[in-house]
């Protein structure tokens, strides 16, 4: 960029790192969703819930979370992240309060599944768009990875904390305490969120102003010579334009497979660990180990995708996840895969590959469809996360009730992951062009 152009740019204070770490902190609170396997395992027996019933609050929370991302993302694009994240914190607190006052499955679903799920969606929708807008495109993967790593790392503290609260007090009081804590944390950190000024956002997204100036001059020269002006690739898509591209549906399917497989394991990990053939009583430890992988995988995948490309990273994660889930289906007390060290390694790697999705898909959505409508556009892509999680968690719960094994769910998830890997080879950036101008 020339000195003349640099000198002509207005100066703006950059709050990028403040917003990034505030967003990470909000996600650390909202990631309580990933401790559901520990919470559900400690639902009192006299409540009469079977394993399929215990899947329902989690499945509904995932579905509502993903669906609310669309209106929450649009609201974030229009009014900014602070108010949207504050609404999220209030809804999570209210949902946990209602859940703590009942033994009814349906009321618990309304509290934890609907209200808390909606609150998580409002909070999550506000943090990534506000953070990535402060940084140039070359850092999109890294910043997205850092922000969403909080959600993945939450179980490192939330799983043992939830278990301690349930043992020390009781199940219902533990839910109440968690709800109050998350309300205070999310609402407080929401006040630190801020969207970049539109001019600064433009500079970050299209920082090479000299390049833009040269393109404009080439266009003007072509028109002056009576030639068609060179067309330009469209940078920012409206939601309607995005839905008109085949790439959206390819990305949606890939996201549903990758996220659904990981969410299926997360929702049932404590039960998987407690099966007689594996005989691991410390399921909450595996949840915490998976969470470390989940959080670390988001940062690592985001950074690597900035270097080697989003598609290469996606392909690697999908194939490796398929192999890991197949290995999990083979784990038994009669072989080395069923030992605590092996299960810990498998859990951590499954968490890392699952977490990679949460860094890669917002990044590729921004790459393909731009930043201007990123909140609502990613919200639409993110519905795949909820649908995938709902369907595969439901499959796992139903198969366990019927057959007392997760084997069929494991095989189904592995096949879907291989299909997603194949699709990464086929998907290409959308090619919608700006209209050309002729004399």
Secondary structure, DSSP 8 states (H G I E B T S, - for coil): --HHHHHHS------HHHHHHHHHHHHHHHGGGGGHHHHHHTS-GGG---HHHHHHHHHHHHHHHHHHHHHHHHHHHHH-HHHHHHHHHHHHHHHHHHHTT---HHHHIIIIIIIIHHHHHHHHHHHHHHHHTTS-GGGHHHHHHHHHHHHHHHHHHHHHHHHHHHHHS-HHHHHHHHHHHHHHHHHHHHTT-----HHHHHHHHT--HHHHHHHHHHHHHHHHTT------B-----HHHHHTSHHHHHHHHHHHHHHHHHHHHHHHHHHHHHSTTT----HHHHHHHHHHHHHHHHHHHHHHHHHH-HHHHHHHHHHHHHHHHHHHHH--TTSGGGSHHHHHHHHHHHHHHHHHHHHHHHHHHHHHH-STTHHHHHHHHHHHHHHHHHHHHHHHHHHHHHHS--HHHHHHHHHHHHHHHHHHHH------B------
